[in-house]
């Protein structure tokens, strides 16, 4: 408990501080709940996208293997050097309760056809398409991973603040407030007793009026 003089001014000041701390606790508690809901939503999405990425890469490598089996490793390697697909990533951000979360937009600029369709397997076209799809999914996956890390960090900070208010600041303010109220009430009782004693003594000192 803080050392504070038991005055009415400090009593009013403490009441204001306690009210402010309780309001801050309520707001931080709401923030924590919103962040936790958002965090759990993104975790579910990340799990979903992990499955999508694994599936897309599985299909891409499977089609690449089919291309190698159909045309040979050397020819597939030669064709790969002719593929001209440029990717660009645009980063934006959104905010959730003051936390900046990334938004990743992946786009592709293709200059096809890359090679002559003669003597080439359709599997290599499918492999190019599948790797492109996987890259787009990886962009979204990175967005989710970074967002989860940032939200988790903010949730931990908010929980610490909520606990500090709930377990330290508010109880200390309540204890100080209770102490000052008790001291003021005690002072009022003492003053009442003192005034009564003074009044009694003054009444005893009053001279008696002689009777005629």
SULURZI-V603135 format. One record per helix or strand of 2 or more residues. SS is the DSSP state (H for helix, E for strand). FROM is the first residue (numbers start at 1). TO is the last residue. If there is no record, write none. Layout:
ss->SS from->FROM to->TO
ss->SS from->FROM to->TO
//
This chain:
ss->H from->8 to->71
ss->H from->73 to->80
ss->E from->85 to->96
ss->E from->99 to->110
ss->H from->122 to->205
//
